[in-house]
Each structure stands twice: as C-alpha cells, then as structure tokens.
Amino acid sequence: MSPVSGMPGKDAVMDALRRVNDPELHRSIVDLGMVERVEVEGNRVSLTVNLTTPACPLRDRIEKEVTEVLRAVPGVTDVRLTMGARTVRSLPEGDELIPGVRNTILVGSGKGGVGKSTVAANLALALAQMGASVGLLDADVYGPNQPLMLGTQATAAHDGKKLRPVEVKGIKLISMAMFIKRDEPVVWRGPMLHGVIRQFLGDVDWGDLDYLVVDLPPGTGDVQLTLSQLIPPSGYVLVTTPQEVALLDARRAANMFAKVRVPILGVVENMAGFVCPHCGDKTDLFGSGGGRRIAEELGAPLLGSIPIDPRIMAGSDSGEPIVLQQDAPEAVRRAYFDAASQLAARISVMTLQAGAPAAEPGRRPA
C-alpha cells in the first residue's frame, strides 16, 4: 500500500538511513544490520539502532546523524530513536571452553612493573561502566593481585558442575589468589600452569559476557602460549611505559604474539608523565612518546596515555580502582574510559572486517 499523501513511507525512511555510515567501518548502518524495529505511524518514525558495542565511542555522532536524516524525510515530524548495542562476536559460535563469551582481550607486557594489572582492572571496570557484561581472568598465577585491587576476599564457589566466579564491582572475577593462602607461593612447572588456565576457562561458569579481559603474567611464557592454543583470542593490549628499556621488552612480547597469531588491539602507555597538583607543571619521569612510537611500529592505535597519579596506586591498594573514584581527577579517569571505548571499537571493526555478522538476534540492548 502506498503511503498517504504527505505522510512518509517506510521505503523513504530506509533509503534515508542507508545514508548514515558507521564512521569506523564506512558502511551503511542498514547494511551492517544495526537498524531494527522501524515503524512508521503517521508523521512519527520509531526505530532502534544497535551499535556494535555498548562502549561505542561514536554513539553520539551516530545518534545525531540518524535523527537528522530522518527529520529531512518529507512528512516526518517526530523521531523516536532508541540506541542499543549488540556486541560483535569474534570467538567462534559454540566455543567449547567459553561458549557464552563473545570476545577475549589479553592484557600483556614484556616485563613486570609497568602497571599491567592496574590497566587490566581499570579497562575491565570501564567497559562494565559503559554497559558491557565483563569478566576478568587473573592469569598471573605466580602473582595474582586482582582480588586485592578489586577489594574482595571472596572465594569462588562450586555449584557441583562448575566454579562460580566472584561478582565484584560489576564484573566477574577468577584468580589463583582465591584458592591459596595470602602469602603462599605457587611453585609450578609448565604442565600445571596449562592445566589451571584450562580450568579457569572451561571449568568456570562465565555465563554471558561481551568481554573477558585476561590479565597475563609478565614476559612471554607458558600462560601466553596456553591461552593462544586453547582459545582464539580477539587480540591483545600491549602495556608499556615510555622508557626505552620497557619498549625493548614490549617489542619481544609483540613478536611472541605475532608468532602465535594473536592480533594486536592497541597499546596503552602507562606512567606517561606526572602533573604537579600544586603548580600544574608536567614532568616526564620515564621519558615521553614511547607508547606512540611502538604503536606506530606495530601498526596499532595508541589507546591511551595514562599519567602518573598517586590515587591510581592508592586505589589499587585499597580495592577501589581509579575509574570508580568519583572524586579522582577527571583527566585520569577519562584516559581509562577513552582507552576502553577505543578498544571496544577496535574489536568491532576488526571482527566485522573479517566477515563476522554485525549482530546476534535476541541479544539485549545495553
């Protein structure tokens, strides 16, 4: 049936929406399957646009463009737009170890002492704060610190079939620290490490997750190899400080990941200068620009440069990471949120460019 004179037709509405492209993928949001439930009633158009991740950094831009093109359709005077999200899946459907997990993010470094675990915790929390369902696997078996950083002493329970991860601050957590005494060392060889990592994946009821963030041990050892063999990770985030000695080890880590065919998602430069709270002057205690240099070498984005701030350290020790501290400096908190948002977008772009579907029917909006 043709539309009533002066009233918009659905074909005209869809043609208008095809002019809106995803800014990262440069493809129509209609072709990407992001547009759903389009209804035209008189002069009113109602629809849902599902972004490829709840943490989409370009949400406001897409929302504005959709509204503008629809209001330009003759006869449309009212636009009712709902913005949702359906996280793109990079893992194969029905992965036998972690079937409910859509994406795995390995957070690694070539050496210790660069703040990798702090970055992993804050990225996971930032993704959750932006609406994603997130798990955090503390794979640093020899030095498991995530429970301390997240302020929990809870132990994972067993329901007779699988372990239940501890739910803390909006994410699900599993760590070796939950199964040993506080000061007890883990003295294991490679086969035992392989076994416990497999258990932390397959014997834990992770449930339905948009992202499983994995905090790796430093270096290029057994845990990294085990994870690359057991699952196809979405990719890894390389954490480094600006100084050359850290970059040297970061390059080794990048070469290791390249050999096991784990793609790089981006670089986080940690400890990127100290801003004096009294005079505002910045001091580059560990040099400057190192994170950007290695990102350019690897052909990857610099997801963020995290400044030195005593509240980051204090938050990790007290179990209140800085992204959750409402009175923390906005520039520091924003650096983590921006990094998490870029990371989520990068996963979506890489996955869709590889030919994965844009959405999964039946997924909840964020």
Secondary structure as the mmCIF struct_conf table of DSSP 4:
data_model
#
loop_
_struct_conf.conf_type_id
_struct_conf.id
_struct_conf.beg_label_comp_id
_struct_conf.beg_label_asym_id
_struct_conf.beg_label_seq_id
_struct_conf.end_label_comp_id
_struct_conf.end_label_asym_id
_struct_conf.end_label_seq_id
HELX_LH_PP_P HELX_LH_PP_P1 SER A 2 VAL A 4
TURN_TY1_P TURN_TY1_P1 SER A 5 GLY A 6
BEND BEND1 MET A 7 MET A 7
HELX_LH_PP_P HELX_LH_PP_P2 PRO A 8 GLY A 9
HELX_RH_AL_P HELX_RH_AL_P1 LYS A 10 LEU A 17
TURN_TY1_P TURN_TY1_P2 ARG A 18 ARG A 19
STRN STRN1 ASN A 21 ASN A 21
TURN_TY1_P TURN_TY1_P3 PRO A 23 LEU A 25
BEND BEND2 ARG A 27 ARG A 27
STRN STRN2 SER A 28 SER A 28
TURN_TY1_P TURN_TY1_P4 ILE A 29 GLY A 33
STRN STRN3 VAL A 35 GLU A 41
TURN_TY1_P TURN_TY1_P5 GLY A 42 ASN A 43
STRN STRN4 ARG A 44 LEU A 51
BEND BEND3 THR A 52 THR A 52
TURN_TY1_P TURN_TY1_P6 PRO A 54 ALA A 55
TURN_TY1_P TURN_TY1_P7 PRO A 57 LEU A 58
HELX_RH_AL_P HELX_RH_AL_P2 ARG A 59 ARG A 71
TURN_TY1_P TURN_TY1_P8 ALA A 72 ALA A 72
BEND BEND4 VAL A 73 VAL A 73
TURN_TY1_P TURN_TY1_P9 PRO A 74 GLY A 75
STRN STRN5 ASP A 78 ALA A 85
HELX_LH_PP_P HELX_LH_PP_P3 THR A 87 ARG A 89
BEND BEND5 LEU A 91 LEU A 91
HELX_LH_PP_P HELX_LH_PP_P4 PRO A 92 PRO A 92
TURN_TY1_P TURN_TY1_P10 GLU A 93 GLY A 94
BEND BEND6 GLU A 96 LEU A 97
TURN_TY1_P TURN_TY1_P11 PRO A 99 GLY A 100
STRN STRN6 VAL A 101 VAL A 101
STRN STRN7 THR A 104 GLY A 108
BEND BEND7 GLY A 110 VAL A 114
HELX_RH_AL_P HELX_RH_AL_P3 LYS A 116 GLN A 129
TURN_TY1_P TURN_TY1_P12 MET A 130 GLY A 131
STRN STRN8 VAL A 134 ASP A 138
TURN_TY1_P TURN_TY1_P13 VAL A 141 TYR A 142
BEND BEND8 GLY A 143 GLY A 143
HELX_RH_AL_P HELX_RH_AL_P4 GLN A 146 LEU A 150
TURN_TY1_P TURN_TY1_P14 GLY A 151 GLY A 151
STRN STRN9 ALA A 157 HIS A 158
BEND BEND9 GLY A 160 LYS A 162
STRN STRN10 LEU A 163 ARG A 164
HELX_LH_PP_P HELX_LH_PP_P5 PRO A 165 PRO A 165
STRN STRN11 VAL A 166 VAL A 168
TURN_TY1_P TURN_TY1_P15 LYS A 169 GLY A 170
STRN STRN12 ILE A 171 SER A 175
HELX_RH_3T_P HELX_RH_3T_P1 MET A 176 MET A 178
BEND BEND10 PHE A 179 ILE A 180
TURN_TY1_P TURN_TY1_P16 ARG A 182 ASP A 183
HELX_RH_AL_P HELX_RH_AL_P5 GLY A 190 GLY A 202
TURN_TY1_P TURN_TY1_P17 ASP A 203 ASP A 203
STRN STRN13 VAL A 204 VAL A 204
BEND BEND11 ASP A 208 ASP A 208
STRN STRN14 LEU A 209 LEU A 209
BEND BEND12 ASP A 210 ASP A 210
STRN STRN15 TYR A 211 ASP A 215
HELX_LH_PP_P HELX_LH_PP_P6 LEU A 216 PRO A 217
BEND BEND13 PRO A 218 GLY A 221
HELX_RH_AL_P HELX_RH_AL_P6 ASP A 222 LEU A 230
BEND BEND14 ILE A 231 ILE A 231
BEND BEND15 SER A 234 SER A 234
STRN STRN16 GLY A 235 THR A 240
BEND BEND16 PRO A 242 GLN A 243
HELX_RH_AL_P HELX_RH_AL_P7 GLU A 244 LYS A 259
TURN_TY1_P TURN_TY1_P18 VAL A 260 ARG A 261
HELX_LH_PP_P HELX_LH_PP_P7 VAL A 262 PRO A 263
STRN STRN17 ILE A 264 GLU A 269
BEND BEND17 MET A 271 MET A 271
STRN STRN18 PHE A 274 VAL A 275
TURN_TY1_P TURN_TY1_P19 PRO A 277 CYS A 279
STRN STRN19 LYS A 282 THR A 283
TURN_TY1_P TURN_TY1_P20 LEU A 285 PHE A 286
BEND BEND18 SER A 288 GLY A 289
HELX_RH_AL_P HELX_RH_AL_P8 GLY A 290 LEU A 298
TURN_TY1_P TURN_TY1_P21 GLY A 299 GLY A 299
STRN STRN20 LEU A 302 SER A 305
HELX_LH_PP_P HELX_LH_PP_P8 ILE A 306 PRO A 307
STRN STRN21 ILE A 308 ILE A 308
HELX_RH_AL_P HELX_RH_AL_P9 PRO A 310 SER A 318
TURN_TY1_P TURN_TY1_P22 GLY A 319 GLY A 319
HELX_RH_3T_P HELX_RH_3T_P2 ILE A 322 LEU A 324
TURN_TY1_P TURN_TY1_P23 GLN A 326 ASP A 327
BEND BEND19 ALA A 328 ALA A 328
HELX_RH_AL_P HELX_RH_AL_P10 GLU A 330 GLN A 353
TURN_TY1_P TURN_TY1_P24 ALA A 354 GLY A 355
BEND BEND20 ALA A 358 ALA A 358
TURN_TY1_P TURN_TY1_P25 PRO A 361 GLY A 362
HELX_LH_PP_P HELX_LH_PP_P9 ARG A 363 PRO A 365
#
